[in-house]
Amino acid sequence: MFGPRVAKVAFKVPYFLKEMGSSVVVVDRSGVASTGGSASAGAFVSPKIGKGSPLQQLTNGAFEFAQRFYSQNFADHFHQSGVLRIPKDEIDAQKFSEYAKFNTSKVEWSNGGFYFPQAGVCDAPKMCRAVLEGIDYRQFRVERVSRRGEFGNWVE
């Protein structure tokens, strides 16, 4: 139902609630953390390039947070190898010089593209399991959902 980006944000919520002393139970349709969107390929942690749109600002703020959070708390699962963003074609290459003034993250010009040395990749399934360690995890599956949004036939 939700894409990988939502899953990557959602699994941090229980972590912070637990850190604040709350009692937390994670309920998921899968019996194992880190399946579905969290197990998808492409777990790159890098800024968004663009012309300063609200989405770019939000994404880049999330990048700065995630990069610090993973490095400080889950370094075994975050590989800060850097990410090189290259233009997809000649038209895109012409836009890169304009994009440069809107990038607030540490960036270097390299091989015709933007190199973000603080960016990297995380092992999403291992990261998800590590973040949820010590948090109660239960499986519930919805068999059907009515158009009115009422849930039926919960399976535990």
Secondary structure, 3 states (H helix, E strand, C coil): CCCHHHHHHHCHHHHHHHHCCCCCEEEECCCCCCCHHHHCCCCEECCCCCCCCHHHHHHHHHHHHHHHHHHHHCHHHEECCCEEECCCCHHHHHHHHHHHCCCCCCCEEECCEEEECCCEEECHHHHHHHHCCCCEEEECEEEEECCCCCEEEEEC
